[in-house]
Amino acid sequence: MVSFSWPSKGSTAAYIADQQAARTSAELLAQFLIKISKESRAEKIHLIAHSMGNYALLQTMLRPSMQAAIGKGLRFGQIILAAPDVDADEFIQDAGIYTEIADRVTLYASTKDRALSASKTLSDYPRAGLLPPPMILPKMDTIDVSSADLSLLGHSYVAEEIDVLLDMYRLITDNRSPRERPNISPVQNGRYWKMTQ
């Protein structure tokens, strides 16, 4: 396992500065991912982005260096987007790139995410990881994890909630669709999914 950490200030007051830092980290993240894909000899590389890290990852996919690597065949296994703190319209416009370069793309979102509620208020725009409404894009599985989200701010379920961790494990080990995974039920005839307990 390898992590990439961008320089967040870690406070609500620094939200705008953090967004800028995430944007300017995109080229470094692109070079990081390209290097790992060349040197790791891994059969599959899976990506997990959390919160504003999703903004950095989305910006990364649009960088010329990453576009060139994708053009030469760079692909990923699972791309997991947890509580994405990304403007919903921007996400709709740009996130289609994920489904072109991954075996499966999964977005986890919650109605109880207080951090994304604050982000929505600060930015005055809906966030991709905050329900409602669900973020629905072709070939992307959106899962409402509100029932499993018991963390204080409702924002760290990707690292703290066992049901979410088990679901990510099944994704990474078996690439199962939501329909084939336990504790996942279809909503609106499978337009999106809900984690049940």
C-alpha positions, 0 to 999 in steps of 0.5 A: 500500500502506498499513500500520497498526501497533499498539503492540507491545512486541515481546518474549515477556515482554510478551505479555499487554500486547501482547494488550491493546494489540491489543484497544484498537487495534481501534477505531482500526483500524476507523476507519482501514479505514472512512476508507480505504474511503471516501477511497481510491477503490480498486476493491478493498481487500485486508487482510493481517494477521500474527501478533497483528495477526490478533487486532486485526483480528478485534476490529476486525470486531466493533466497532460502528463496523465492524459499521455500515460492513459493514451499509452495504455495506463489503466487501474483496477478499482477507483474508489471515491469516498465522500468526494468533496468536489463540485457536483457539476464539475464532477459530472463534467469530468469524472467520466474519465474514470470509467474509461481507465478502471475495471470499476468505479465506486462512489460512496456518499452519505446524507450524514456527512457534516464535513461535506455539508460545511463544504457545500455551505462554504462553496455554495455548490452541491458536493458529489459525495453528499446526499441528496441527490445521489451522484449518478453517472454511467458505469459508476456505482454510487452507494449510499452508506448513510446507514453504516456511517456512524463516525462523529462527522459522518466523513471518515467512514472510509477508514472507520466503518467495518461495513464500508471497509468490507465492501471495499475489500470485496471490490478489490479482491473480487471486482464484484458488482453491487448486486453481487455484494452482501448488504447492498440493495438497489434504489430506483431500480438500480440507478444507485445503491444503498448499504444496509445492515 
